[in-house]
Amino acid sequence: MSVQFNKGYLHRYGALFIILIILFDLFFIIGSFKGVLYFLEIEETNDYLFTLALTLIIFLTFAMSLSFYRSFRTTPILSEIGELFLYWGSTFVSISTLVYLFEQKMPVSSDILVLWFSVSFVCLAISRFVLRTVAYSLRKVGHNFRRVAIVGHTEIGESLFKSIQSNKWMGLHFVGFFDARNTKRDARLDQSFSHEQFEVLLSKIARNEVDIVYITLPMSAQKRIQMFIDQLSQTNVAIYYAPDFYSFDLLRASWDSIDGQPLVSIIETPLLGDNNLIKRLMDIFISSAILLVIGLPLLLFAILIKMDSKGPIIYKQKRYGLDGKSFIIYKFRTMQSNPEDQVFKQAQKNDSRITKHGKWMRKYSVDELPQFINVLQGRMSIVGPRPHPLALDDEHQALIRRYNLRFKVKPGITGWAQVNGYRGETKTLECMNNRIRYDLEYINKWSVYFDIKIILLTFKSVIKPVNAF
């Protein structure tokens, strides 16, 4: 027997459902507060009740002003939990500040606040997981679905279809592709897909068989898009337009606005605002800790370099950094010092210029350790695209498309390209092209967790080095 797909109560009574979620949140916050006081055997005074009431007001102000209470149908659960942590954490900071400033009127100890906020967050997060589990269980038997149609059999339309099909938890039931053309617009499209005429979609909408319509036509088809919107706006379906921004090769795309005018960033750095602060604090903490640990070994390496050959211990060279501005990079010297050699030449396998100790230093990236000083100076980061010699950058800027986009973030001691095997000499243009591809992928996907993943993978690549000589 086929499953009957229907919207269900969660859609028909959406406003009531949101109110229930808010009430549940308040219940968990109040319940955890009373539970903590009971556990610690603390009397519930008017001062505590005042703090509780103020907390509820601040939390709801943050959450409702930033549209936290909305449909998370197409949002992964971890993203929802992340938003919850942001708003509840902001509330914690606000209340802690007020308690500190008005200690006499709000005599609540920091231990109580930390325990209360921790217990509340766990309860709120668990409630989200339970709600998602219930909603998904309903969707498995055909309830609480939204029926979606795609207007425009295009590449981005097929991509959207595949996302809907592979994320069943969203509860979206695909009705079909619809277009005004009789033939497919691109030979590269999957030939197994077919589409019906737009008039068929209108008849399905009239029979209440479609809830959402996604328009995936190219932006060049403005007149046809407007025609479809005009006709669909006479119905009760929700209408979304999926612009094909991918044709612009986006880098960290995001939405913005100026005085209500929507804008989309085509190319931007991921390290703006709090992201920049978090990464900088992470760089300072890690580089400081590492320099404290390797202080004595650095002194030993310096002595070995001095005994091995004549020349400076630290090799200094100009590199391009953030926004293409040059800086001086520090490395242990691993080659014979030759002031007359002014022509840049990449180190090669069995390079005669490499010193005896320089060989193993380069293999296990010991020569890179002084760059933690560059990180403390703010000129580099722990993780980022590896900085190239200026001559190498100048040579490839004209040869590789989007090469300069790697300068949107600070260069790093280690990077996504390096842990994927693209380190050392770049013999061919294809090799450099692949390295840049990984660099741009890192910028597009940047997150704190991604940085931590790369740092952990770096330890593996140091133990079993590839292309290091």
N, C-alpha and C positions, 0 to 999 in steps of 0.2 A: 504493500500500500504506500503510495507517495505521500510525502510530508506536506502538509498544508502550511504555507508561510503566511504569517500575519503579524501585524504590528504589536499586538499585545497591550497589556495594561500599562506597561512602563512608558509607552509612547503616548497613549491616549490621555493618561493622567501625569504627563511629564512635570508640570508645575508642582503638583501634590507630591510627587516622588522626590523632587529637589528639597521641598520643605521637610520631608521625612528624614532625608540625609542630614540636613542641618540640625534637626532635633536630635538625631542619633549622635552627631558630633558633640553637641552640647551635653548630652547625657554622659558620654564617655569622659569628657573633660571634667564635668562636675563630679561624676562618680569616682574618677581616679583621685581627684583632690580630696574628697572625703575619705577615700580609702587610705591615702597616704597619712592623713592626720590620725585616722584610727590606728593604723599600723604603728605610728610613732608615739601613740598615746598622748596626743596634743589636743587641748580643748579648742573647739571651734568658736572663735570669738568674732566680734563684728569687724575687727581689723582683717582677719582672714577672709571673711565673706566679702569685704570691700575689694580686696586683692583679686578674689575669684571673679567678681562682677566686672572689674576693670579688664581683666584678662579676656573674658568672653567678648567684651566690646571691641578690644583691640584686634583680637583674632578675626572676628566677623568683619571688621572694617577692612583688614588686609585681604581676606578671602573674597569678599563680595565686590570690593572695588576693583580687584584684579581678575574677576570672573572665574574664580575657582569652582564655584558651584554651577557646573554646566555639564553637558553630555560629554563623557569621555569614551564614547563608542569607538572612535578610531584612534585613540591614544593608548599606547602600551601602559601596563599597570605600573612599571617602574617610573615612567614619566609622571604619572599621577602622584605616586608616593614622593617623588622628588619635589613636586610643587607643594605638597602637604608639608614636607620638611622645611621648605623655604618659608612658608607663611607661619607655621608654628614656631620655627626658629626665630623669625623676626619678632614674633610676639614675646618669646622668651627674652630676647635682648632688650626689648622695650620695657617689659615688666622689671627685669633685673636693674635696668638703669633707674627707673622710677623708685624702686625699693632702696637703691643706694642714695639717691638724692633726697628722698623723703623718709628716711629711716624711722623717724619718730611716729609718723602717721601710718606707715606700712611696715611694722616690725615683723617681717617674714625672713627667716634665715635662708641663706643660699643653698643649704643642704636640702631643705624642703622644696625649694623651687626646682632644683636639678632633678630630684627624684620624681616630683609631680610631673614635670614636663617630659621626662623620659617615659614614665608609665603611660601618660596620655598619648604620646606619639605612637608607642607600640600598639595601644588599643585602637587608635584611629587607623593605623596602617593595616592591622589585622581585619578591621571592619571592611576596608576596601577590598582586600583579598577575598573575603567571604562574599561580598556583594558581586564581585566579578565571577566567582565560582557559580553562584546562583544564576546570574544572568547567562553565563555560558551554558549551563545545564538546560535552561529554558530554550536557548537557541538551538540546541542539539535536537530538540523535539519539535522545532518549527515555530516557536514563539519568540516575540520581541525582535523580529527581523525588520529591516528596512529594505525595500525592493528598489534596486538602482538600475538605471539605464545609462548608456554612454552614447552621446551624439558625436559622431565623427570617428570613422574607422581609421585612426592614425596610429603612429608608433607610440605616442604617449598614451593613447586610449588603450592599446594592448597592454602597456606597462601597468596602467591603472587596473585593468581587468585581472592581471596576474597577481597584483597585490591583494585585491579583494578575495580571490580564490585561495591564496596561501595564508590568509589571516582570518580564519573562520570565527575567531573570538569576537570580531567586530560586529558580527550579526548582519552582514550585508548580503542580500540575495541578488545575484546578477540576472537581469531580465534579458538583456541583449544589446547589440550594437545597432545604431540607427543612423542613417545618413540620407542626404537628398540625391546623392550620386548613385548611378547603377553599377559602377565599377569601383574597384579599390584604388585609392589615390597613390599608393606606393607599392612597387613590386617587391620591396624588401619585407613587407608585412607577412605575417603567418597566413598561408593560404587556406588553412583549415578553418579559419574564422569566416563567418558570413555576417552580413548586415541586412536589415530590413529598411524600408523606406520610412521617412520621418512621419508620414501620415499614419503609419501603423502604430508608432509611438503615441501619437495624439489619441488614437482610439483606445489604446491600453490605459492611458491616463484617465480617459473618460469613464472606463470601467473600474477605476480605482485599483489598478494593478501595478502602479509605479508610484514610489514615494519621493525618490531623489533622481535628478537628472544631472549628469556630468557632461559638460561640453568640452571636447578635447580637440577642437579644430585649431589650425595654426593661426597666429595673430594676424597674418596677412589676409585672412578671410573675414575681415571685420563686418562687412555688409551682411554676409550669410549668418554670422554669429548673432548680429543684431536682429535679423529676421527670426531666427530660432527663439531668441529670448522674448521677442514681442509675442510670439504665439504661445510659448510656454508660460509666460506671465499671466495669461488669461486662465490658467489652470491653478490647482492647489498644490502642485509639487514644489519641493525645494530645488533650487537651481544653483549649480556650482560651475565655475569656469576653471579649467586646468590649463593655464598658459604653458606653452612649450619653451620655458626659459632655458632648458638644457641645450638648446641650439647655440646659446651664448657661452658655453663652457664656464658655468658658474664656479665661483670660489667663495665658500662660506656665505651662500645666499641667505638673506633674511628679509623680513618685512619691516618697513618703517613708514613714517608719515610726517608731513609738514603741514600743519594747520588743516588736518583732515584729508590732505591729498595722499593717497596710498603710494608708497614707493617700495621698490624691491632692489636690494643691493645685489649687483652682479658679481663684483669682486670686492672683497673686504677681508681684513684680518680677523681671526677669531678672538684675538686677545684685546678685547675692549672692556672697560669698566672692571667689574669684579673678576672676570676671567683673567685679566692682566695682573690684578693684585694677587690672586690665588697662585698663578704660575710663578710670579716673582718671589712670593714667600716660600714656595716649594723649592725654588732654585737656591735661595739664601740658606734655608735649613739644610738641604742635602749637601751642598757644596761646603758649608761650614763644618758639618759633621765629618765629611770625607777628608778635608784638609787637616782636621785635628787627628784623625786616625793615621793618615799617611805622612805626617810631618817628618818623622825619623827616616822612613824609607826614601822620601824625596831627597834628603840629605845624602843618603848612601848612593842613590842614583847619580846625583850631582858629582860625587867623588869619582865614581866609575867613569863618567863621561870625560872628566878632566884628565884622568889617568890614561884614557883610551887614545885621545888625539888632541891636537892643539885647536884652540878656538873657544868661543863662548859656551857656557853651559846651556843657557836658554837661547833658543832660536826664535827670533822675532820676525814676523812678516805681516804685511798688510793684507787684509781680507775684506770683502764686502759683507756688511751686516744688515741690520734692520733698515728698511727703506733704501737699501743700496748705499748706505754711508760706510766709509771704510773705517777700520779699527786695526789695532795691532794685536795679533794672536800670539800666544806664548806656547812653545813646545820645547821639549828636551831636544837638543841637537843630536841627531843620529847619523849625520853625514859629515864627510870631511869638509872643513871650512875652507872655501875658496872664494875670496873677495873678488877675484877677476871674472868669475863665472856669473855673468849678468843675464844669460838666456835661461828662461824657465824650462825645466825638463822634469816630467813626472818620474817618480821613483818606479823602477821596473824590477822584475824578478832577477836576482843575482846582480843587482846594481853595484858596480865597483865603488861608488861613492859612499855606500853605507858602511859605517864602522862596525867593529867586532861586537860591541855591546849594543850598538844601534839596531842590529839585525833582530835580536830577540825583543828589544824594546818596542820596535815597530810591530812585530808579530802579535804581541800581547797588549798593544795600545798603551804601554807605559809612557811613551813619549807624549801622549795627550794629557797626562795628569796635570801639568801646570795650567791647563785651560780652566780648571776650577777657579783659578784667580780671575780669569776673564768673566766667569759667571758671577762671582761676587761683585765685580766692577759693574755688572749690568750690561756688558757688551755681548754676552753669549747666554745661552740657556743650557740646562742639562740635556734636554731633548729638543731637537730641531733639525733642519736641513744642515748637513755638514758644510762648513765654509770652504770654498775652493780658492786656490791662488788667483790673484787678479787676472793674470794672463789667461787662465783656463775659463774664467767667467767671461772675459771680453771676447774670447774666441767663440764661445757657444751661444752667446746672447742672440746673435744673428742667425744661428743655425737651428736652434730649437725653439719652437713656438711656446709661448707662455713661460719661458725660462725665468724671467725677472720676477714672476709671481712668488718664487721661493723666498724673496726678500721681504715678504709681508709679515714674517715672524723672525725672531732672533735666530741666528745659527746655533747649532747644538753640538755638544761633545759627542753625542750619539744620535741616531735618527732612524726613522722607519726604513729608509733605503739601506742603511748599513746592516740592520739586523736581518734584512732580506737578501744579503749577499752582495750588495752593490757598494763595496768599499775598495779603497786602493786605486790602482791605475784604471783609467777608462780608455781602453785601446781603440774602441770604435765609437762612432756617433750613436749607434743603437744602444750601447752600454750606458752612455751618458743620458740618453733619452729615457731609458728605463729608470735611472736614478732620479731624474726630475719628476717622472710620473709618480714614483713613490713619495717624493717630497711634497707634491701637490695633494696627493691622497691624504698625507698626514695633516696638512693644513685644513683640508675639508672636513676631516673626521676628528679634529683635535678635541680632547677632553682630558681631564686629570687622570681618568682611568686608562686612557690610551697611552699617556706618558708613562704611567707606572708599568704598563705592559711592555713598553719598549725598553725601559730600564731593566726589567727582569730578563728580557730576551737578550739584552746586551751582555749580561754575565755569561750566558750560554755561548754567545759568539766570541767572547774573549777566551773562554776555555777551549773552544774548538774553532780557531780563527779560519776565515776563508778570504782569499785574495789579499792577504796582509803580508807585505814584504817591504 
